[in-house]
Amino acid sequence: MRFDEILETMAEATDDGDGNESDGDETDETTVPVLRYSRADRLSEKDFAEFSAAEIREADAVMASLRLNPEWRRSRRRVLSSRGSRPDLRRTVREAMRRGGEPIKLASTAPGERRRRLVLLLDVSGSMEVYSRVMVRFAHSAVMGRGNVEVFTFGTRLTRITRQLRTHDIDQAIAAAASEVADWSGGTRLGDSIERFNQEWGVRGMARGATVVVLSDGWDRGEPATMERAMQRLSRVAHRVMWVNPLKAGDGYEPTARGMAAALPYIDDFLEGHCLRSLRQLSDAITAQ
């Protein structure tokens, strides 16, 4: 679905001038351009905080159309290649045995490729309540759209909800995720949560070479030193760190919150996250790496 598509069609209208049927003469046909109403275009700029339940349903369809495809990265697994740099002796011998023991062609391999892992860290604290319901839906679309996605929520604790979101029915997926998250609409311990992610998941391999996206307004009740330490460590192992903040779209916004200010030096991309257009920009940024 294209957000910038306004003119969808041209309509043809026929008028004989006086509203009566013609008496056999040809009628003049006038082609009139009609500007169609596009709800998707209107909703693309509307703040998620102002969405009704019906509009959230419409947003589901828009987010389902987004494609999050990070760049390819080199894999340790090697694949058969005619231009490979490493001889594959086992395959060469097998092929030779099929031809009576005569090695006709030397098989070779090259490093394979795979998509970079995408990790989404969603803030579900009280200050993000109006946005977190949409962000979880966005995460569901990401999980269903491509395989190598991991999703965590955090407020005062870190919760992995990837498995719960692997259900095609969005309502069932969100209900399962909500039942798993014990700190929904609670306090915020941003730095502690990111540090825990580093210790339990990130440094062990999940964040290595991955694109990590933090969706949060940056409010943190913890110590700024904890946030700085956690973000510094995350930026060292991740390929790219993006931070999506719904407050960034506000007039005169400055990242002065202690947690946000401590994290900013270690962020590669600082993006808005308050409307459908901003989520489209996020998906484009992930794909364009």
C-alpha positions as CSV (number, residue, x, y, z in Angstrom):
1,M,0.0,0.0,0.0
2,R,1.4,3.4,-1.1
3,F,0.9,6.3,1.3
4,D,1.6,8.9,-1.3
5,E,-1.0,7.7,-3.7
6,I,-3.8,10.2,-3.9
7,L,-5.2,10.1,-7.4
8,E,-6.5,6.5,-7.7
9,T,-8.7,6.6,-10.8
10,M,-10.3,8.7,-13.5
11,A,-14.1,8.5,-13.8
12,E,-16.1,9.2,-17.0
13,A,-19.4,11.0,-16.8
14,T,-21.9,11.5,-19.7
15,D,-24.2,14.5,-19.9
16,D,-26.5,15.5,-22.8
17,G,-26.7,19.1,-21.6
18,D,-30.4,19.3,-20.5
19,G,-30.8,16.0,-18.6
20,N,-33.0,14.4,-21.3
21,E,-32.4,11.5,-23.5
22,S,-31.0,12.3,-26.9
23,D,-33.1,11.9,-30.1
24,G,-30.6,9.9,-31.9
25,D,-27.7,12.4,-32.1
26,E,-24.4,11.5,-30.5
27,T,-24.1,12.7,-27.0
28,D,-21.0,14.6,-25.8
29,E,-18.9,12.5,-23.4
30,T,-16.9,14.5,-21.0
31,T,-14.1,12.8,-19.0
32,V,-14.0,14.3,-15.5
33,P,-11.0,13.7,-13.2
34,V,-12.3,12.7,-9.7
35,L,-10.2,12.9,-6.6
36,R,-10.9,9.8,-4.6
37,Y,-11.0,9.8,-0.8
38,S,-8.1,7.8,0.6
39,R,-8.4,6.9,4.3
40,A,-5.0,5.3,4.2
41,D,-3.5,8.7,3.1
42,R,-5.4,10.5,5.9
43,L,-4.4,8.0,8.6
44,S,-0.7,8.0,7.5
45,E,-0.1,11.4,9.3
46,K,-2.5,10.9,12.2
47,D,-0.9,10.3,15.6
48,F,-1.5,6.8,17.0
49,A,-2.6,8.4,20.3
50,E,-5.7,9.7,18.4
51,F,-6.6,6.4,16.7
52,S,-10.0,4.9,17.4
53,A,-10.4,1.1,17.6
54,A,-11.7,1.0,14.0
55,E,-8.7,3.0,12.8
56,I,-6.3,0.6,14.5
57,R,-7.9,-2.2,12.5
58,E,-7.3,-0.2,9.3
59,A,-3.7,0.3,10.4
60,D,-3.3,-3.4,10.8
61,A,-3.8,-3.9,7.1
62,V,-1.3,-1.1,6.3
63,M,1.4,-2.5,8.6
64,A,0.8,-6.0,7.1
65,S,1.9,-4.6,3.7
66,L,5.2,-3.3,5.0
67,R,8.2,-5.4,4.1
68,L,11.2,-5.5,6.5
69,N,14.1,-7.0,4.6
70,P,17.5,-6.1,6.1
71,E,20.5,-6.5,3.8
72,W,22.2,-9.9,3.2
73,R,25.1,-10.8,5.4
74,R,27.8,-13.5,4.8
75,S,27.0,-16.8,6.5
76,R,29.5,-19.3,8.0
77,R,27.7,-22.0,6.0
78,R,29.2,-22.6,2.6
79,V,27.3,-23.4,-0.5
80,L,28.2,-25.0,-3.8
81,S,29.4,-22.5,-6.3
82,S,31.0,-22.6,-9.8
83,R,33.1,-19.7,-8.8
84,G,33.9,-20.8,-5.3
85,S,37.3,-20.2,-3.7
86,R,37.5,-23.4,-1.7
87,P,37.7,-26.9,-3.3
88,D,35.0,-29.4,-2.0
89,L,36.9,-32.7,-2.1
90,R,34.1,-34.8,-0.7
91,R,31.6,-33.6,-3.4
92,T,34.3,-34.0,-6.1
93,V,34.9,-37.6,-5.1
94,R,31.2,-38.4,-5.0
95,E,30.7,-37.1,-8.4
96,A,33.8,-39.0,-9.7
97,M,32.4,-42.3,-8.3
98,R,29.2,-41.8,-10.3
99,R,31.3,-41.6,-13.4
100,G,33.5,-44.6,-12.8
101,G,36.1,-42.9,-10.7
102,E,37.1,-40.3,-13.2
103,P,37.1,-36.8,-11.7
104,I,35.7,-34.6,-14.5
105,K,35.0,-31.4,-12.6
106,L,36.4,-30.0,-9.4
107,A,33.6,-28.9,-7.1
108,S,34.1,-25.8,-5.0
109,T,32.2,-23.8,-2.4
110,A,31.7,-20.1,-1.4
111,P,30.3,-18.5,1.7
112,G,26.5,-18.5,1.8
113,E,24.4,-15.5,2.5
114,R,21.4,-14.8,4.8
115,R,19.3,-11.9,5.9
116,R,20.5,-10.0,9.0
117,R,18.6,-10.8,12.1
118,L,16.1,-8.1,13.2
119,V,15.6,-7.5,16.9
120,L,12.7,-5.4,18.2
121,L,12.8,-4.1,21.8
122,L,9.4,-2.6,22.6
123,D,8.8,-0.3,25.5
124,V,5.4,-1.2,27.2
125,S,5.6,1.1,30.2
126,G,2.9,3.5,31.2
127,S,4.3,6.4,29.3
128,M,4.2,4.4,26.1
129,E,0.7,2.8,26.6
130,V,-1.0,4.6,23.7
131,Y,1.8,3.6,21.3
132,S,2.7,0.2,22.6
133,R,-0.6,-1.4,21.4
134,V,0.3,-0.3,17.8
135,M,4.0,-1.2,18.1
136,V,3.1,-4.8,19.1
137,R,0.9,-5.0,16.0
138,F,3.9,-3.7,14.0
139,A,6.1,-6.4,15.6
140,H,3.5,-9.1,14.7
141,S,3.6,-8.0,11.0
142,A,7.4,-8.1,11.1
143,V,7.4,-11.7,12.6
144,M,4.9,-12.9,10.0
145,G,6.6,-11.1,7.1
146,R,10.0,-12.7,7.5
147,G,11.6,-15.5,9.6
148,N,14.6,-14.1,11.4
149,V,12.9,-11.6,13.8
150,E,13.1,-11.5,17.6
151,V,10.7,-9.4,19.7
152,F,11.1,-8.4,23.3
153,T,9.0,-6.1,25.5
154,F,10.4,-4.2,28.5
155,G,9.2,-1.9,31.2
156,T,10.6,-3.0,34.6
157,R,11.5,-6.4,33.2
158,L,12.5,-8.0,29.9
159,T,10.1,-10.5,28.2
160,R,10.6,-12.4,25.0
161,I,7.3,-12.6,23.0
162,T,8.5,-13.9,19.6
163,R,6.8,-17.3,19.9
164,Q,3.5,-15.7,21.0
165,L,3.5,-13.5,17.8
166,R,4.0,-16.4,15.4
167,T,0.2,-16.8,14.9
168,H,-1.5,-15.6,11.8
169,D,-4.5,-14.4,13.7
170,I,-3.4,-11.0,15.0
171,D,-5.9,-10.9,17.9
172,Q,-4.8,-14.3,19.2
173,A,-1.2,-13.3,18.8
174,I,-1.6,-10.1,20.7
175,A,-3.7,-11.7,23.5
176,A,-1.0,-14.4,23.9
177,A,1.7,-11.7,24.0
178,A,-0.2,-9.6,26.5
179,S,-0.7,-12.6,28.8
180,E,3.0,-13.2,28.8
181,V,4.0,-9.6,29.7
182,A,3.6,-9.0,33.5
183,D,4.8,-5.3,33.5
184,W,2.5,-3.9,30.8
185,S,1.7,-0.2,31.5
186,G,4.0,-0.2,34.6
187,G,7.2,1.6,35.4
188,T,10.3,2.0,33.2
189,R,13.8,0.6,33.7
190,L,15.2,1.1,30.3
191,G,18.9,0.8,31.0
192,D,18.4,-2.3,33.2
193,S,16.3,-4.0,30.6
194,I,18.7,-3.4,27.8
195,E,21.6,-4.5,30.0
196,R,19.7,-7.7,30.8
197,F,19.1,-8.2,27.0
198,N,22.8,-7.9,26.5
199,Q,23.7,-10.4,29.2
200,E,21.1,-13.0,28.5
201,W,20.6,-12.8,24.7
202,G,22.5,-10.1,22.8
203,V,26.2,-10.8,23.6
204,R,25.6,-14.5,23.4
205,G,24.8,-14.2,19.7
206,M,21.3,-12.8,19.1
207,A,22.5,-9.2,18.6
208,R,25.8,-9.9,16.9
209,G,25.7,-8.5,13.4
210,A,21.9,-7.8,13.8
211,T,19.8,-4.7,13.3
212,V,18.4,-3.8,16.7
213,V,15.4,-1.4,16.9
214,V,14.4,0.1,20.2
215,L,10.9,1.6,20.2
216,S,10.6,3.8,23.3
217,D,10.0,7.4,24.4
218,G,13.3,7.3,26.4
219,W,11.8,7.9,29.8
220,D,13.9,5.9,32.4
221,R,13.7,5.7,36.1
222,G,17.1,4.0,36.3
223,E,20.5,5.5,36.5
224,P,21.8,7.2,33.2
225,A,25.2,5.4,33.8
226,T,23.4,2.1,33.4
227,M,21.8,3.1,30.2
228,E,25.0,4.5,28.8
229,R,26.9,1.2,29.7
230,A,24.1,-1.0,28.2
231,M,23.9,1.0,24.9
232,Q,27.6,1.2,24.5
233,R,27.8,-2.6,24.8
234,L,24.9,-3.1,22.5
235,S,26.4,-0.8,19.8
236,R,29.6,-2.8,19.8
237,V,28.0,-6.1,18.9
238,A,25.1,-5.0,16.7
239,H,25.5,-4.1,13.1
240,R,23.2,-1.1,13.5
241,V,21.1,0.3,16.4
242,M,17.9,2.3,15.6
243,W,15.8,4.1,18.1
244,V,12.2,5.0,17.3
245,N,10.7,7.6,19.6
246,P,7.0,8.8,19.2
247,L,7.8,12.1,21.0
248,K,10.4,13.1,18.3
249,A,7.7,14.3,16.0
250,G,6.6,17.0,18.5
251,D,7.4,20.7,17.8
252,G,10.6,21.7,19.6
253,Y,11.4,18.2,20.9
254,E,14.8,17.8,22.4
255,P,16.1,14.4,23.7
256,T,16.6,15.8,27.2
257,A,15.2,12.9,29.2
258,R,18.0,11.3,31.1
259,G,17.7,7.9,29.5
260,M,17.3,9.2,26.0
261,A,20.3,11.6,26.4
262,A,22.5,8.8,27.7
263,A,21.5,6.5,24.8
264,L,21.8,9.0,21.9
265,P,25.6,8.8,21.3
266,Y,25.3,5.1,20.6
267,I,22.4,5.2,18.1
268,D,22.9,5.0,14.4
269,D,19.4,6.2,13.4
270,F,17.0,8.3,15.5
271,L,13.5,8.1,14.0
272,E,9.9,9.2,14.7
273,G,7.3,6.5,15.6
274,H,4.0,8.3,16.0
275,C,2.2,7.5,12.8
276,L,1.9,5.1,9.9
277,R,4.2,7.3,7.7
278,S,6.9,7.1,10.3
279,L,6.6,3.3,10.4
280,R,6.9,3.2,6.7
281,Q,10.1,5.3,7.0
282,L,11.4,2.8,9.6
283,S,10.8,-0.2,7.2
284,D,12.5,1.7,4.4
285,A,15.5,2.5,6.7
286,I,15.8,-1.2,7.7
287,T,15.7,-2.3,4.1
288,A,18.1,0.4,2.8
289,Q,21.0,-0.6,5.0
